[in-house]
Amino acid sequence: MEDIDVICPACHETLLLPEDEANAYECPKCDAGLVWNGKHLTGVKTNRTFLFVNGPEFDTVFDSDSLADALDFANDVMDNNKTVLSEFGQGGNSTVTESGITESMEFDRGFQKVAIVIFVVSLLGFLSLVGAAGFAGCVCLAPSLLIMAIAFGPQTHKASDLEYVQSAGGSYGVGSGVGFVSDSKYFTSYAWKNDIFTFRMFKPGSHLKFKFLQHYHNGGESGSPSQYYHLSVVLGGEDFEKDIKRINTRVHNADRNDLLEDFQLILAEKNRLYEKTGISPSLEIYFNSSVKKPSHVMNIIKQDSELTALWEQLVKGN
């Protein structure tokens, strides 16, 4: 049985922990509680709790040597409202208050009472019409059933949320994010609530690829058409893929000038990311067949020197 060198993420002290022996330990220097799965640290307890994804996927989404940097980032998020960069990412933080939960619960109860009244009135109308015009009666009842479903569906807050915020002193912070950490080499995915911070990923951005898939949506009968590129991050081949955001574009038919506009938009995001992190990731761009066959789109790109040059800038990473 061999020991493994482990760096305490809380104080950067080097420790020796036994391989393949899962247990909880305490750092002798800073007293941080360390949860060890036999290969990696999966949790750190200080005055806050920091959790890292467990199991075989750890090596895919974490570097053990980066966990101290991860804790520094997490504390900056909770103390200073830090979040990830908007380029190739999205995130945010907010505060949940006792008064906000109370107001939300009162609104939900009021809405439920109104929904019941509407349903009763609609039911009476249904009963009066069903004998003479069954279909008209059903039409009369359908909207109220929808309102009832919304009113008694999942609520924003529950009694347990009220108890939690009271125990936290009247308010607590929440947030989530997926994207690049400003002024660093890292890409992360996380969620946090009060004093518990859960990392799903914390990895140098040089390990990443990004997929852009073009989508066109006709909007249906009552909506306007929309077009966008759906963005996801890929780690370790296809072992880990996570949705990030979408980049909206003008609705078009994927002709030469349309593609030129799209590529310039995506390249501008990539260049801003490089300015802030020094990382220019490789991109993979795919076209679905909702507007034009992907093979046709690729022919348009290959036959135009300006599009080809832009395409090469997009797919190349540093």
ABEGO torsion letter per residue (X at the ends): XBBBBBBBAAAGBBBBBBBGBBBBBBBAAAGBBBBBAGABBABBBBABBBBBBBEAAAAAABBAAAAAAAAAAAAAAAAAGBBBBABGBBEEBBBBBAAAAAAAAAAAAAAAAAAAAAAAAAAAAAAAAAAABAAAAAAAAAAAAAAAAAAABBBABBAAAAAAAAAAGGBBBBBBBBEBBBGBABBBBBBBBEABBBBABBBBAAABBBBBBBBBBAGEAABBBBBBBBBBBBBGEAABBBBABBBBBBBBAGBAAAAAAAAAAAAAAAAAAAAAAGBBBBBBBBBBAAABBAAAAAAAAAABAAAAAAAAAAABBX
